[in-house]
Amino acid sequence: MIDTRITLTELNARNHHALMETLGIEFVDIKEEALVARMPVDKRTRQPLGLLHGGASAALAETVGSTAAYLSVDRSRFYTLGLEIKCNHIRSIADGFVYGKAKAVHVGKKTHVWQIEIKDEFNNLICLSTLTMAVLELDESMKDKFKDLFFKM
């Protein structure tokens, strides 16, 4: 379901000059059933107590989930935008990396629901997120305006 013709290099190239670059988020695995990105737990992603910031977890979840949704539609006709994100912070972490893995729960014509598990390097669940995405139709003016932002089919 996720378009695996896109390479990790192509995915990561889109992160330049965006929040993903600032937070150190990088895609590390792509399969038809799941997309995985990792993020360091460091000075960019910690809150003042020295633990992973919940907002950084939400940014990782939104990044990997919204990208997975976008790679699951006909990009010549549709694009996706986030509608809602919910994050349950289960466990704290102070350093290392966290990995967000997005899997589809529902892939419909107008909406997608993705579940993102964020785990540490020891497979401990750090955050469980649910992301709802809108599937919207591209019009001709958008195709020209955003042609360099969207992956080709």
FITORPA-361637 format. One line per 4 residues: number of its first residue (from 1); their letters; for each residue z negated, y, x of N, C-alpha, C, O. Coordinates in nm, 2 decimals. Layout:
REM residues N
NUM	a	Z,Y,X,Z,Y,X,Z,Y,X,Z,Y,X  ...
//
This chain:
REM residues 153
1	midt	0.00,-0.12,0.08,0.00,0.00,0.00,0.00,0.13,0.09,0.08,0.22,0.06  -0.08,0.13,0.19,-0.08,0.25,0.28,0.05,0.23,0.37,0.07,0.12,0.42  0.12,0.33,0.39,0.25,0.33,0.46,0.21,0.31,0.61,0.17,0.41,0.68  0.23,0.19,0.67,0.20,0.17,0.81,0.32,0.20,0.90,0.31,0.17,1.02
5	ritl	0.42,0.25,0.85,0.53,0.30,0.94,0.49,0.42,1.01,0.55,0.46,1.12  0.39,0.49,0.97,0.33,0.61,1.04,0.25,0.56,1.15,0.17,0.46,1.13  0.27,0.61,1.27,0.19,0.57,1.38,0.06,0.65,1.40,0.05,0.76,1.34  -0.03,0.59,1.47,-0.16,0.66,1.50,-0.13,0.79,1.57,-0.20,0.90,1.55
9	teln	-0.03,0.79,1.66,0.00,0.91,1.73,0.05,1.02,1.64,0.01,1.14,1.65  0.13,0.99,1.54,0.18,1.08,1.44,0.06,1.14,1.36,0.05,1.26,1.33  -0.03,1.05,1.32,-0.14,1.09,1.24,-0.23,1.19,1.32,-0.27,1.29,1.27  -0.26,1.15,1.44,-0.35,1.24,1.52,-0.28,1.37,1.56,-0.35,1.47,1.58
13	arnh	-0.15,1.37,1.57,-0.08,1.50,1.60,-0.10,1.60,1.49,-0.10,1.72,1.52  -0.13,1.56,1.37,-0.15,1.66,1.26,-0.29,1.72,1.27,-0.31,1.82,1.20  -0.37,1.67,1.35,-0.51,1.72,1.36,-0.52,1.85,1.44,-0.62,1.91,1.44  -0.42,1.88,1.52,-0.43,2.00,1.61,-0.44,2.12,1.53,-0.37,2.14,1.42
17	halm	-0.52,2.21,1.57,-0.55,2.34,1.51,-0.60,2.33,1.37,-0.57,2.41,1.28  -0.68,2.23,1.35,-0.74,2.20,1.21,-0.89,2.15,1.23,-0.93,2.13,1.34  -0.96,2.14,1.12,-1.10,2.10,1.13,-1.11,1.96,1.20,-1.21,1.94,1.27  -1.02,1.88,1.19,-1.03,1.74,1.25,-1.03,1.76,1.40,-1.11,1.69,1.47
21	etlg	-0.96,1.85,1.46,-0.96,1.87,1.60,-1.10,1.93,1.64,-1.16,1.89,1.74  -1.15,2.02,1.56,-1.28,2.09,1.59,-1.39,1.98,1.59,-1.48,1.99,1.68  -1.39,1.89,1.50,-1.49,1.79,1.49,-1.47,1.67,1.58,-1.55,1.58,1.58  -1.35,1.66,1.64,-1.32,1.54,1.72,-1.28,1.42,1.65,-1.29,1.31,1.70
25	iefv	-1.23,1.44,1.52,-1.19,1.32,1.44,-1.06,1.27,1.49,-0.96,1.35,1.51  -1.05,1.14,1.51,-0.92,1.08,1.54,-0.90,0.95,1.46,-0.99,0.87,1.44  -0.78,0.92,1.42,-0.74,0.80,1.36,-0.73,0.69,1.46,-0.67,0.71,1.57  -0.79,0.57,1.43,-0.79,0.46,1.53,-0.73,0.33,1.47,-0.71,0.24,1.55
29	dike	-0.71,0.32,1.34,-0.65,0.20,1.29,-0.58,0.23,1.16,-0.64,0.30,1.07  -0.47,0.17,1.14,-0.40,0.18,1.01,-0.35,0.04,0.97,-0.28,-0.02,1.05  -0.38,0.01,0.85,-0.33,-0.12,0.79,-0.29,-0.09,0.64,-0.33,0.02,0.59  -0.22,-0.18,0.58,-0.18,-0.16,0.44,-0.30,-0.14,0.35,-0.29,-0.06,0.25
33	ealv	-0.41,-0.20,0.38,-0.53,-0.20,0.29,-0.64,-0.10,0.33,-0.73,-0.08,0.26  -0.63,-0.04,0.45,-0.74,0.05,0.50,-0.69,0.14,0.61,-0.60,0.10,0.69  -0.75,0.26,0.61,-0.73,0.35,0.72,-0.86,0.38,0.78,-0.96,0.40,0.71  -0.87,0.39,0.92,-0.99,0.41,0.99,-0.98,0.53,1.08,-0.88,0.54,1.16
37	armp	-1.08,0.62,1.08,-1.09,0.73,1.18,-1.23,0.73,1.23,-1.32,0.68,1.17  -1.24,0.78,1.35,-1.37,0.79,1.42,-1.40,0.94,1.45,-1.32,1.02,1.46  -1.54,0.96,1.46,-1.58,1.10,1.49,-1.70,1.09,1.58,-1.79,1.01,1.56  -1.71,1.17,1.68,-1.83,1.17,1.77,-1.95,1.23,1.70,-1.93,1.32,1.62
41	vdkr	-2.06,1.18,1.74,-2.19,1.25,1.70,-2.23,1.32,1.82,-2.29,1.27,1.91  -2.21,1.45,1.82,-2.24,1.54,1.93,-2.27,1.68,1.88,-2.29,1.70,1.77  -2.27,1.78,1.97,-2.31,1.91,1.94,-2.22,1.97,1.83,-2.26,2.07,1.76  -2.10,1.92,1.81,-2.01,1.97,1.71,-2.04,1.92,1.57,-2.01,1.98,1.47
45	trqp	-2.11,1.80,1.56,-2.13,1.74,1.43,-2.28,1.71,1.40,-2.31,1.65,1.29  -2.37,1.76,1.48,-2.51,1.75,1.45,-2.57,1.87,1.38,-2.51,1.98,1.39  -2.67,1.84,1.30,-2.75,1.95,1.24,-2.86,1.99,1.33,-2.88,1.92,1.44  -2.94,2.10,1.31,-3.04,2.15,1.40,-3.15,2.04,1.44,-3.20,2.06,1.55
49	lgll	-3.17,1.94,1.36,-3.27,1.84,1.40,-3.21,1.74,1.50,-3.28,1.65,1.55  -3.08,1.75,1.53,-3.02,1.66,1.63,-2.96,1.54,1.56,-2.91,1.45,1.64  -2.95,1.53,1.43,-2.89,1.42,1.36,-2.75,1.46,1.31,-2.72,1.57,1.29  -2.67,1.35,1.28,-2.54,1.38,1.22,-2.55,1.46,1.09,-2.63,1.43,1.01
53	hgga	-2.48,1.57,1.09,-2.48,1.66,0.97,-2.41,1.59,0.85,-2.30,1.53,0.87  -2.47,1.60,0.74,-2.41,1.54,0.62,-2.27,1.60,0.59,-2.18,1.53,0.54  -2.25,1.73,0.62,-2.12,1.79,0.60,-2.02,1.73,0.69,-1.90,1.73,0.65  -2.06,1.70,0.81,-1.96,1.63,0.90,-1.92,1.50,0.85,-1.80,1.46,0.86
57	saal	-2.02,1.42,0.79,-1.98,1.29,0.73,-1.89,1.31,0.62,-1.79,1.24,0.60  -1.91,1.42,0.54,-1.82,1.45,0.42,-1.68,1.48,0.48,-1.58,1.44,0.42  -1.67,1.56,0.59,-1.54,1.60,0.64,-1.47,1.47,0.69,-1.35,1.46,0.67  -1.54,1.38,0.76,-1.48,1.26,0.80,-1.43,1.18,0.68,-1.31,1.13,0.68
61	aetv	-1.51,1.16,0.58,-1.47,1.09,0.46,-1.35,1.15,0.39,-1.26,1.08,0.35  -1.35,1.28,0.38,-1.24,1.35,0.31,-1.11,1.34,0.40,-1.00,1.32,0.34  -1.12,1.34,0.53,-1.01,1.33,0.62,-0.94,1.19,0.60,-0.82,1.18,0.58  -1.02,1.09,0.62,-0.96,0.95,0.62,-0.92,0.91,0.48,-0.82,0.85,0.46
65	gsta	-1.00,0.95,0.38,-0.96,0.91,0.24,-0.84,0.99,0.19,-0.75,0.93,0.13  -0.83,1.12,0.21,-0.72,1.20,0.16,-0.59,1.16,0.24,-0.48,1.16,0.18  -0.60,1.13,0.37,-0.49,1.08,0.44,-0.44,0.95,0.39,-0.32,0.93,0.37  -0.53,0.86,0.36,-0.49,0.73,0.31,-0.42,0.74,0.17,-0.32,0.67,0.15
69	ayls	-0.47,0.83,0.09,-0.41,0.85,-0.04,-0.27,0.91,-0.02,-0.18,0.86,-0.09  -0.25,1.00,0.06,-0.12,1.06,0.09,-0.02,0.96,0.14,0.09,0.97,0.11  -0.07,0.87,0.22,0.02,0.77,0.28,0.05,0.66,0.18,0.12,0.56,0.21  -0.01,0.67,0.06,0.01,0.57,-0.05,0.09,0.61,-0.16,0.11,0.54,-0.26
73	vdrs	0.15,0.73,-0.15,0.24,0.78,-0.25,0.38,0.80,-0.20,0.40,0.80,-0.08  0.48,0.81,-0.29,0.62,0.84,-0.25,0.62,0.99,-0.21,0.62,1.08,-0.29  0.61,1.02,-0.07,0.60,1.15,-0.02,0.72,1.24,-0.04,0.72,1.36,-0.02  0.83,1.18,-0.09,0.95,1.26,-0.12,0.94,1.32,-0.26,1.01,1.41,-0.29
77	rfyt	0.84,1.27,-0.34,0.82,1.32,-0.47,0.68,1.37,-0.50,0.66,1.45,-0.60  0.58,1.33,-0.43,0.44,1.36,-0.46,0.36,1.40,-0.34,0.40,1.37,-0.22  0.25,1.46,-0.36,0.15,1.49,-0.26,0.01,1.47,-0.33,0.01,1.46,-0.45  -0.09,1.47,-0.25,-0.22,1.45,-0.30,-0.32,1.56,-0.26,-0.31,1.61,-0.15
81	lgle	-0.41,1.59,-0.35,-0.52,1.69,-0.32,-0.65,1.63,-0.37,-0.66,1.56,-0.47  -0.76,1.66,-0.29,-0.89,1.62,-0.33,-0.94,1.69,-0.45,-0.93,1.81,-0.47  -1.00,1.61,-0.54,-1.07,1.66,-0.66,-1.22,1.66,-0.65,-1.28,1.75,-0.69  -1.27,1.55,-0.60,-1.42,1.54,-0.59,-1.45,1.44,-0.48,-1.38,1.34,-0.45
85	ikcn	-1.56,1.47,-0.41,-1.62,1.38,-0.31,-1.77,1.37,-0.33,-1.84,1.47,-0.36  -1.81,1.25,-0.32,-1.96,1.22,-0.33,-2.00,1.14,-0.21,-1.93,1.05,-0.17  -2.11,1.18,-0.15,-2.15,1.12,-0.02,-2.30,1.08,-0.04,-2.39,1.16,-0.07  -2.33,0.95,-0.02,-2.47,0.90,-0.01,-2.50,0.88,0.13,-2.44,0.79,0.20
89	hirs	-2.59,0.95,0.18,-2.63,0.94,0.32,-2.74,0.83,0.33,-2.85,0.85,0.28  -2.71,0.72,0.40,-2.79,0.60,0.40,-2.89,0.60,0.52,-3.00,0.56,0.51  -2.83,0.63,0.63,-2.91,0.62,0.76,-2.87,0.73,0.85,-2.76,0.78,0.85  -2.96,0.77,0.94,-2.93,0.88,1.03,-2.88,0.82,1.16,-2.90,0.70,1.20
93	iadg	-2.82,0.91,1.24,-2.77,0.87,1.37,-2.77,1.00,1.46,-2.74,1.11,1.41  -2.80,0.99,1.58,-2.81,1.10,1.67,-2.71,1.11,1.78,-2.68,1.22,1.83  -2.64,1.00,1.81,-2.54,1.01,1.91,-2.44,0.89,1.90,-2.47,0.80,1.82  -2.34,0.89,1.98,-2.24,0.78,1.97,-2.12,0.83,1.88,-2.08,0.94,1.88
97	fvyg	-2.06,0.73,1.81,-1.95,0.75,1.72,-1.98,0.69,1.59,-2.05,0.60,1.57  -1.92,0.75,1.48,-1.92,0.70,1.35,-1.77,0.67,1.31,-1.68,0.74,1.36  -1.75,0.57,1.23,-1.62,0.52,1.19,-1.61,0.53,1.04,-1.69,0.46,0.97  -1.51,0.60,0.99,-1.49,0.61,0.85,-1.37,0.52,0.81,-1.26,0.53,0.86
101	kaka	-1.40,0.42,0.72,-1.29,0.33,0.67,-1.27,0.35,0.53,-1.36,0.33,0.44  -1.14,0.39,0.49,-1.11,0.42,0.35,-1.03,0.30,0.29,-0.94,0.25,0.35  -1.08,0.26,0.18,-1.01,0.16,0.10,-0.99,0.20,-0.04,-1.08,0.27,-0.10  -0.88,0.17,-0.10,-0.85,0.21,-0.24,-0.94,0.13,-0.34,-0.95,0.01,-0.33
105	vhvg	-0.99,0.20,-0.44,-1.06,0.14,-0.55,-0.96,0.15,-0.67,-0.96,0.05,-0.75  -0.89,0.26,-0.69,-0.80,0.28,-0.80,-0.68,0.36,-0.75,-0.70,0.47,-0.69  -0.56,0.31,-0.77,-0.44,0.39,-0.73,-0.35,0.40,-0.86,-0.28,0.30,-0.89  -0.36,0.51,-0.92,-0.29,0.54,-1.04,-0.18,0.63,-1.02,-0.15,0.68,-0.91
109	kkth	-0.11,0.67,-1.13,0.01,0.76,-1.13,-0.04,0.90,-1.11,0.03,0.98,-1.05  -0.16,0.94,-1.16,-0.21,1.08,-1.15,-0.33,1.09,-1.07,-0.36,1.20,-1.02  -0.41,0.99,-1.05,-0.53,0.99,-0.96,-0.55,0.87,-0.88,-0.49,0.76,-0.91  -0.62,0.89,-0.77,-0.66,0.78,-0.68,-0.81,0.79,-0.67,-0.87,0.90,-0.67
113	vwqi	-0.88,0.68,-0.65,-1.02,0.68,-0.61,-1.03,0.59,-0.49,-0.99,0.48,-0.48  -1.09,0.65,-0.38,-1.11,0.58,-0.25,-1.25,0.57,-0.22,-1.33,0.67,-0.24  -1.29,0.46,-0.16,-1.43,0.44,-0.11,-1.42,0.45,0.04,-1.34,0.38,0.10  -1.51,0.53,0.10,-1.51,0.54,0.24,-1.65,0.50,0.29,-1.75,0.56,0.25
117	eikd	-1.65,0.39,0.38,-1.77,0.35,0.44,-1.77,0.41,0.58,-1.68,0.39,0.66  -1.88,0.48,0.61,-1.90,0.54,0.75,-2.01,0.46,0.81,-2.12,0.45,0.77  -1.97,0.39,0.92,-2.06,0.31,1.00,-2.07,0.35,1.14,-1.98,0.42,1.19  -2.18,0.31,1.21,-2.19,0.34,1.35,-2.13,0.23,1.43,-2.07,0.14,1.38
121	efnn	-2.14,0.24,1.56,-2.08,0.14,1.65,-2.14,0.00,1.64,-2.08,-0.10,1.69  -2.26,-0.01,1.57,-2.32,-0.14,1.56,-2.31,-0.19,1.41,-2.38,-0.29,1.37  -2.21,-0.13,1.34,-2.18,-0.17,1.20,-2.29,-0.14,1.10,-2.29,-0.20,0.99  -2.38,-0.05,1.13,-2.48,0.00,1.04,-2.42,0.10,0.95,-2.35,0.19,0.99
125	licl	-2.44,0.09,0.82,-2.39,0.18,0.72,-2.47,0.32,0.73,-2.59,0.32,0.71  -2.39,0.42,0.76,-2.45,0.56,0.77,-2.43,0.64,0.64,-2.52,0.71,0.60  -2.31,0.63,0.58,-2.28,0.70,0.46,-2.18,0.63,0.38,-2.09,0.56,0.43  -2.20,0.63,0.25,-2.10,0.57,0.16,-2.05,0.68,0.07,-2.12,0.75,0.00
129	stlt	-1.92,0.70,0.07,-1.85,0.81,0.00,-1.75,0.76,-0.10,-1.69,0.66,-0.07  -1.74,0.83,-0.21,-1.63,0.81,-0.30,-1.55,0.94,-0.31,-1.60,1.05,-0.33  -1.42,0.92,-0.30,-1.33,1.04,-0.30,-1.23,1.02,-0.42,-1.16,0.92,-0.42  -1.22,1.12,-0.50,-1.11,1.12,-0.61,-1.00,1.22,-0.57,-1.03,1.33,-0.54
133	mavl	-0.88,1.17,-0.58,-0.77,1.25,-0.54,-0.67,1.27,-0.66,-0.65,1.18,-0.74  -0.61,1.38,-0.67,-0.51,1.41,-0.76,-0.37,1.38,-0.70,-0.35,1.41,-0.58  -0.28,1.32,-0.78,-0.15,1.30,-0.73,-0.06,1.40,-0.81,-0.05,1.39,-0.93  0.00,1.48,-0.73,0.08,1.59,-0.79,0.23,1.58,-0.75,0.26,1.54,-0.64
137	elde	0.31,1.63,-0.84,0.46,1.62,-0.81,0.50,1.74,-0.73,0.46,1.86,-0.75  0.58,1.71,-0.63,0.64,1.82,-0.54,0.75,1.89,-0.62,0.83,1.82,-0.68  0.76,2.02,-0.61,0.88,2.09,-0.66,0.96,2.13,-0.54,0.92,2.12,-0.43  1.08,2.17,-0.57,1.18,2.20,-0.46,1.13,2.31,-0.36,1.15,2.29,-0.24
141	smkd	1.06,2.41,-0.41,1.02,2.52,-0.33,0.91,2.46,-0.23,0.90,2.51,-0.12  0.83,2.37,-0.28,0.72,2.31,-0.19,0.79,2.23,-0.08,0.74,2.22,0.03  0.89,2.16,-0.11,0.96,2.07,-0.02,1.00,2.15,0.10,0.99,2.11,0.22  1.06,2.27,0.08,1.11,2.35,0.19,0.99,2.42,0.26,0.99,2.42,0.39
145	kfkd	0.89,2.47,0.19,0.78,2.54,0.25,0.69,2.45,0.33,0.65,2.49,0.44  0.67,2.32,0.29,0.58,2.23,0.36,0.65,2.12,0.44,0.59,2.02,0.47  0.78,2.13,0.46,0.86,2.02,0.52,0.80,1.97,0.65,0.81,1.85,0.68  0.74,2.06,0.73,0.69,2.02,0.86,0.55,1.96,0.85,0.50,1.90,0.94
149	lffk	0.48,1.98,0.74,0.34,1.93,0.72,0.34,1.79,0.67,0.24,1.72,0.69  0.44,1.75,0.59,0.44,1.62,0.53,0.52,1.52,0.61,0.62,1.55,0.68  0.47,1.40,0.61,0.54,1.29,0.68,0.66,1.25,0.60,0.66,1.25,0.48  0.76,1.22,0.68,0.89,1.18,0.62,0.87,1.03,0.57,0.79,0.96,0.62
153	m	0.95,1.00,0.47,0.95,0.86,0.42,1.03,0.77,0.51,1.04,0.65,0.49
//
